[in-house]
Amino acid sequence: MAGEFKSTGEYVASEELMASVNVAIALQKPLLIKGEPGTGKTMLAEAVAKSLGKKLLIWNIKSTTKAQEGLYVYDTIQRLYDGQFGEEGVDDIARYIKLGKLGEAFDSEEQVVLLIDEIDKADLEFPNDLLWELDQMEFYIHETKRTVKAKQRPIVIITSNAEKELPDAFLRRCIFHYIDFPSQELMEEIVKTHYPDIEDNLMKNAMEVFYWIRGIRDIRKKPSTSELIDWVNALQIGGIGADTLKEKLPFVGVIVKKDEDLETVKHYVQ
C-alpha cells in the first residue's frame, strides 16, 4: 500500500489538498480534481508519484478518445500485414493485443499512479464506460479470453476543467476536490520553490501586480500560477527594477494573453 502524500520540493500543496489525496488513497477511490487552469491539477499526479516513489502513467484524454482505448486495442492491421508477409506467430492473437494506460496500470506488478487527464474532453458516455473497470479493477479481453485484474490497485487521479458535467453515477465513485486559486501567502511559497533566491522587493511587487490584474473585473483570462512563475523568471533575467512594475508592466505578454485583456490592463494603469 502507498504511504502518505506530502508536498514535494517542486509542488506545494495545501493542507486540504493533501488530506483529499490521502483520503482517496485510504478509501481506494479515484480522486477527481477540478480547478481553474494553472492551479496545478495535472502536476498533482506527478507530485503524488514522486512523493510516494511510484511510477506515473498518464492517459491524456481528447475529444475522440474512447474508453476502450484505455483498456486495450487489438491491432488487426498489423496482424493482417504480418500474415501477408509470412511472419511467424500470426496465429498468436495475444501478440497483437496492446494494453492501454488503464490496462498497463492493472497489469503492473507494482502499484502505480494513473492520471486520467481532462476527462471532460471526451464524450458524455466516456466516464460511464469506465464505471465497471474502476469499481472492479478488472476487464476482459474477448479476443484472448483473458481477464486482466489489477495486481496492485492503482492510485487514480482524474482531472476535469468542467467543460462538461460528469454523470452522477461516476461522481458517486470519486473523492472530489476543487483546487482553489492559491492565496498570496501560498503563492509566495510556490514561487520560492522555483526561485529560492528571489529578491524580497521583487517578490512583493510582482505579487501585488499579479493579484491586481487577476482582480480586474473585466479580465477574460485571468493569469495562472504557471504564468506568474514565467513572469518572475523574465523579470529576473531582464534585471527589471521592482518599484516600476505596475507603471511599466514589463513583459506583460507573459501573464496577459488576450488583446482585449491587455487593453483593459493598460486602461486601468493610465
PAPA-382125 format. One record per residue (C-alpha): residue number from 1; residue in one letter; x, y, z. Coordinates in Angstrom, 2 decimals, decimal comma. Layout:
BEGIN
[NUM 'A' [X Y Z]]
...
! end
This chain:
BEGIN
[1 'M' [0,00 0,00 0,00]]
[2 'A' [1,00 3,61 -0,55]]
[3 'G' [2,31 5,87 2,19]]
[4 'E' [1,14 9,39 2,91]]
[5 'F' [1,30 12,14 0,31]]
[6 'K' [3,12 15,33 1,28]]
[7 'S' [4,27 18,40 -0,63]]
[8 'T' [7,45 17,92 -2,62]]
[9 'G' [10,30 20,30 -3,34]]
[10 'E' [8,65 21,22 -6,66]]
[11 'Y' [4,97 21,09 -5,70]]
[12 'V' [3,44 22,94 -2,76]]
[13 'A' [0,03 21,50 -1,81]]
[14 'S' [-2,45 22,98 0,64]]
[15 'E' [-3,38 21,02 3,77]]
[16 'E' [-6,85 20,42 2,29]]
[17 'L' [-5,44 19,01 -0,96]]
[18 'M' [-3,01 16,71 0,85]]
[19 'A' [-5,89 15,46 3,00]]
[20 'S' [-8,06 14,74 -0,06]]
[21 'V' [-5,26 12,79 -1,75]]
[22 'N' [-4,63 10,71 1,34]]
[23 'V' [-8,34 10,01 1,91]]
[24 'A' [-8,69 8,84 -1,71]]
[25 'I' [-5,68 6,55 -1,27]]
[26 'A' [-7,01 5,16 2,02]]
[27 'L' [-10,52 4,56 0,60]]
[28 'Q' [-9,08 3,22 -2,68]]
[29 'K' [-11,25 5,54 -4,75]]
[30 'P' [-10,39 7,75 -7,74]]
[31 'L' [-9,62 11,38 -6,85]]
[32 'L' [-11,44 13,83 -9,13]]
[33 'I' [-9,68 17,19 -9,28]]
[34 'K' [-11,20 20,40 -10,62]]
[35 'G' [-9,93 23,97 -10,57]]
[36 'E' [-9,27 26,84 -12,92]]
[37 'P' [-6,43 26,40 -15,46]]
[38 'G' [-2,99 26,84 -13,97]]
[39 'T' [-3,78 25,64 -10,44]]
[40 'G' [-1,60 22,54 -10,79]]
[41 'K' [-4,18 19,82 -11,44]]
[42 'T' [-2,01 17,83 -13,83]]
[43 'M' [1,18 18,46 -11,85]]
[44 'L' [-0,52 16,99 -8,76]]
[45 'A' [-0,26 13,47 -10,17]]
[46 'E' [3,46 13,96 -10,82]]
[47 'A' [3,89 15,19 -7,25]]
[48 'V' [1,96 12,26 -5,78]]
[49 'A' [4,03 9,77 -7,77]]
[50 'K' [7,29 11,44 -6,69]]
[51 'S' [6,24 11,78 -3,05]]
[52 'L' [5,24 8,11 -2,80]]
[53 'G' [8,02 6,74 -5,02]]
[54 'K' [5,59 5,37 -7,61]]
[55 'K' [5,68 5,15 -11,39]]
[56 'L' [3,35 7,62 -13,14]]
[57 'L' [1,18 6,62 -16,12]]
[58 'I' [-0,62 9,40 -17,99]]
[59 'W' [-3,74 8,90 -20,11]]
[60 'N' [-4,33 12,16 -21,98]]
[61 'I' [-7,98 12,40 -22,98]]
[62 'K' [-9,04 14,01 -26,28]]
[63 'S' [-12,44 14,65 -27,81]]
[64 'T' [-12,08 11,47 -29,89]]
[65 'T' [-10,86 9,21 -27,05]]
[66 'K' [-12,91 6,09 -26,32]]
[67 'A' [-12,86 4,22 -23,01]]
[68 'Q' [-11,83 1,02 -24,78]]
[69 'E' [-8,50 2,61 -25,76]]
[70 'G' [-7,53 2,83 -22,11]]
[71 'L' [-8,07 -0,90 -21,65]]
[72 'Y' [-6,58 -2,46 -24,79]]
[73 'V' [-6,61 -2,37 -28,56]]
[74 'Y' [-6,44 -5,30 -30,97]]
[75 'D' [-4,05 -4,41 -33,79]]
[76 'T' [-5,81 -6,22 -36,64]]
[77 'I' [-3,97 -4,18 -39,28]]
[78 'Q' [-0,55 -5,32 -38,04]]
[79 'R' [-1,74 -8,93 -37,89]]
[80 'L' [-3,03 -8,74 -41,45]]
[81 'Y' [0,21 -7,14 -42,58]]
[82 'D' [2,30 -9,84 -40,86]]
[83 'G' [0,11 -12,55 -42,41]]
[84 'Q' [0,68 -11,18 -45,90]]
[85 'F' [4,45 -11,27 -45,45]]
[86 'G' [4,59 -14,68 -43,81]]
[87 'E' [5,66 -13,53 -40,36]]
[88 'E' [5,78 -16,24 -37,71]]
[89 'G' [3,35 -16,21 -34,79]]
[90 'V' [0,43 -14,65 -36,70]]
[91 'D' [-1,90 -17,19 -35,09]]
[92 'D' [-0,96 -15,93 -31,63]]
[93 'I' [-3,57 -13,20 -31,18]]
[94 'A' [-2,05 -12,15 -27,85]]
[95 'R' [0,89 -10,68 -29,79]]
[96 'Y' [-1,48 -8,12 -31,27]]
[97 'I' [-3,19 -7,06 -28,05]]
[98 'K' [-1,76 -3,74 -26,87]]
[99 'L' [-2,70 -2,62 -23,37]]
[100 'G' [-3,82 0,97 -22,89]]
[101 'K' [-2,81 3,11 -19,91]]
[102 'L' [-5,54 1,69 -17,65]]
[103 'G' [-4,57 -1,81 -18,75]]
[104 'E' [-0,91 -1,09 -18,00]]
[105 'A' [-1,83 0,18 -14,54]]
[106 'F' [-3,78 -3,00 -13,80]]
[107 'D' [-1,07 -5,27 -15,20]]
[108 'S' [1,79 -3,63 -13,30]]
[109 'E' [3,48 -5,72 -10,62]]
[110 'E' [3,97 -2,56 -8,54]]
[111 'Q' [1,35 0,00 -7,54]]
[112 'V' [1,38 2,96 -9,93]]
[113 'V' [-0,21 6,40 -10,06]]
[114 'L' [-2,58 6,70 -13,04]]
[115 'L' [-3,51 10,19 -14,26]]
[116 'I' [-6,64 10,39 -16,43]]
[117 'D' [-6,13 13,95 -17,65]]
[118 'E' [-9,01 16,22 -18,74]]
[119 'I' [-11,74 13,58 -18,69]]
[120 'D' [-14,36 16,18 -19,64]]
[121 'K' [-12,88 16,50 -23,14]]
[122 'A' [-14,35 13,11 -24,13]]
[123 'D' [-18,00 12,46 -24,98]]
[124 'L' [-20,64 12,19 -22,26]]
[125 'E' [-20,62 8,38 -22,23]]
[126 'F' [-16,88 8,11 -21,63]]
[127 'P' [-16,96 8,26 -17,79]]
[128 'N' [-19,87 5,81 -17,61]]
[129 'D' [-17,99 3,39 -19,85]]
[130 'L' [-15,27 3,14 -17,19]]
[131 'L' [-17,52 2,53 -14,18]]
[132 'W' [-17,13 -1,25 -14,08]]
[133 'E' [-13,38 -1,19 -14,61]]
[134 'L' [-12,75 1,47 -11,95]]
[135 'D' [-15,05 -0,33 -9,50]]
[136 'Q' [-13,88 -3,88 -10,03]]
[137 'M' [-10,34 -3,09 -11,16]]
[138 'E' [-10,54 -5,64 -13,96]]
[139 'F' [-11,57 -6,06 -17,59]]
[140 'Y' [-11,97 -8,90 -20,08]]
[141 'I' [-10,08 -9,29 -23,37]]
[142 'H' [-12,55 -11,05 -25,66]]
[143 'E' [-10,03 -11,95 -28,35]]
[144 'T' [-7,83 -13,96 -25,98]]
[145 'K' [-10,46 -14,81 -23,33]]
[146 'R' [-8,19 -13,31 -20,66]]
[147 'T' [-9,27 -11,30 -17,65]]
[148 'V' [-6,84 -8,56 -16,66]]
[149 'K' [-7,25 -7,93 -12,94]]
[150 'A' [-5,28 -5,30 -11,06]]
[151 'K' [-2,31 -6,87 -9,31]]
[152 'Q' [-1,94 -3,71 -7,25]]
[153 'R' [-4,84 -1,25 -7,17]]
[154 'P' [-3,51 1,93 -8,83]]
[155 'I' [-3,85 5,38 -7,30]]
[156 'V' [-6,17 7,05 -9,82]]
[157 'I' [-6,20 10,84 -10,21]]
[158 'I' [-8,70 12,33 -12,67]]
[159 'T' [-8,67 15,97 -13,76]]
[160 'S' [-11,51 18,00 -15,24]]
[161 'N' [-11,76 21,58 -16,49]]
[162 'A' [-15,55 21,45 -16,07]]
[163 'E' [-16,17 21,76 -19,82]]
[164 'K' [-18,94 19,18 -19,40]]
[165 'E' [-20,92 17,92 -16,44]]
[166 'L' [-19,85 14,45 -15,38]]
[167 'P' [-22,51 11,76 -14,76]]
[168 'D' [-23,81 11,34 -11,20]]
[169 'A' [-23,02 7,62 -11,21]]
[170 'F' [-19,39 8,45 -11,97]]
[171 'L' [-19,21 11,23 -9,37]]
[172 'R' [-20,53 8,91 -6,66]]
[173 'R' [-17,47 6,70 -7,10]]
[174 'C' [-14,94 9,51 -6,73]]
[175 'I' [-13,46 11,62 -3,96]]
[176 'F' [-13,82 15,22 -5,15]]
[177 'H' [-11,53 18,17 -4,54]]
[178 'Y' [-11,64 21,66 -6,04]]
[179 'I' [-8,23 23,35 -6,03]]
[180 'D' [-8,83 26,95 -5,02]]
[181 'F' [-6,56 29,54 -6,54]]
[182 'P' [-3,62 29,94 -4,13]]
[183 'S' [-3,69 32,70 -1,55]]
[184 'Q' [-0,85 35,22 -1,79]]
[185 'E' [0,92 33,51 1,12]]
[186 'L' [0,76 30,08 -0,52]]
[187 'M' [1,67 31,58 -3,89]]
[188 'E' [4,84 33,09 -2,44]]
[189 'E' [5,77 29,65 -1,13]]
[190 'I' [5,14 28,17 -4,60]]
[191 'V' [7,28 30,81 -6,33]]
[192 'K' [10,10 30,31 -3,83]]
[193 'T' [10,23 26,58 -4,61]]
[194 'H' [11,22 27,62 -8,14]]
[195 'Y' [13,30 30,71 -7,27]]
[196 'P' [14,53 30,40 -3,66]]
[197 'D' [16,89 33,37 -4,07]]
[198 'I' [14,32 35,83 -5,44]]
[199 'E' [14,80 39,33 -4,09]]
[200 'D' [12,13 40,23 -1,49]]
[201 'N' [11,11 43,52 -3,06]]
[202 'L' [10,70 41,92 -6,49]]
[203 'M' [8,56 39,17 -4,98]]
[204 'K' [6,37 41,68 -3,13]]
[205 'N' [5,79 43,94 -6,14]]
[206 'A' [5,30 41,09 -8,62]]
[207 'M' [2,66 39,58 -6,32]]
[208 'E' [0,87 42,91 -5,96]]
[209 'V' [0,68 43,42 -9,74]]
[210 'F' [-0,27 39,79 -10,41]]
[211 'Y' [-3,18 39,75 -7,96]]
[212 'W' [-4,21 43,24 -9,04]]
[213 'I' [-4,54 42,04 -12,65]]
[214 'R' [-6,47 38,95 -11,52]]
[215 'G' [-8,81 41,24 -9,56]]
[216 'I' [-9,74 43,45 -12,52]]
[217 'R' [-13,39 42,65 -13,19]]
[218 'D' [-13,25 42,79 -16,98]]
[219 'I' [-10,29 40,44 -17,44]]
[220 'R' [-11,45 37,46 -19,52]]
[221 'K' [-8,44 35,15 -18,98]]
[222 'K' [-7,04 35,57 -15,50]]
[223 'P' [-3,30 34,85 -15,30]]
[224 'S' [-2,42 31,49 -13,75]]
[225 'T' [0,26 30,21 -11,38]]
[226 'S' [2,46 28,94 -14,20]]
[227 'E' [2,28 32,33 -15,93]]
[228 'L' [3,31 34,11 -12,74]]
[229 'I' [6,31 31,80 -12,40]]
[230 'D' [7,31 32,53 -16,02]]
[231 'W' [6,85 36,27 -15,46]]
[232 'V' [9,02 36,29 -12,32]]
[233 'N' [11,70 34,45 -14,28]]
[234 'A' [11,51 37,00 -17,10]]
[235 'L' [11,75 39,88 -14,61]]
[236 'Q' [14,84 38,34 -13,00]]
[237 'I' [16,52 37,64 -16,34]]
[238 'G' [15,72 41,15 -17,55]]
[239 'G' [17,03 42,77 -14,38]]
[240 'I' [13,83 44,80 -14,06]]
[241 'G' [13,54 47,24 -11,15]]
[242 'A' [10,84 46,06 -8,78]]
[243 'D' [9,48 49,53 -7,98]]
[244 'T' [8,29 50,28 -11,52]]
[245 'L' [6,41 47,06 -12,27]]
[246 'K' [2,89 48,49 -12,17]]
[247 'E' [3,76 51,63 -14,11]]
[248 'K' [5,75 49,95 -16,90]]
[249 'L' [4,29 46,40 -16,85]]
[250 'P' [7,46 44,83 -18,34]]
[251 'F' [6,97 41,57 -20,24]]
[252 'V' [3,23 41,85 -19,62]]
[253 'G' [2,60 39,45 -22,50]]
[254 'V' [3,86 36,64 -20,27]]
[255 'I' [0,82 36,96 -17,98]]
[256 'V' [-1,80 38,69 -20,17]]
[257 'K' [-2,56 36,63 -23,28]]
[258 'K' [-5,58 38,30 -24,91]]
[259 'D' [-5,63 41,60 -26,82]]
[260 'E' [-8,74 42,86 -25,05]]
[261 'D' [-7,28 41,98 -21,65]]
[262 'L' [-4,11 43,89 -22,47]]
[263 'E' [-6,17 46,95 -23,40]]
[264 'T' [-8,14 46,62 -20,15]]
[265 'V' [-4,98 46,44 -18,04]]
[266 'K' [-3,45 49,45 -19,82]]
[267 'H' [-6,68 51,40 -19,30]]
[268 'Y' [-6,50 50,86 -15,55]]
[269 'V' [-2,82 51,82 -15,43]]
[270 'Q' [-3,41 55,16 -17,15]]
! end
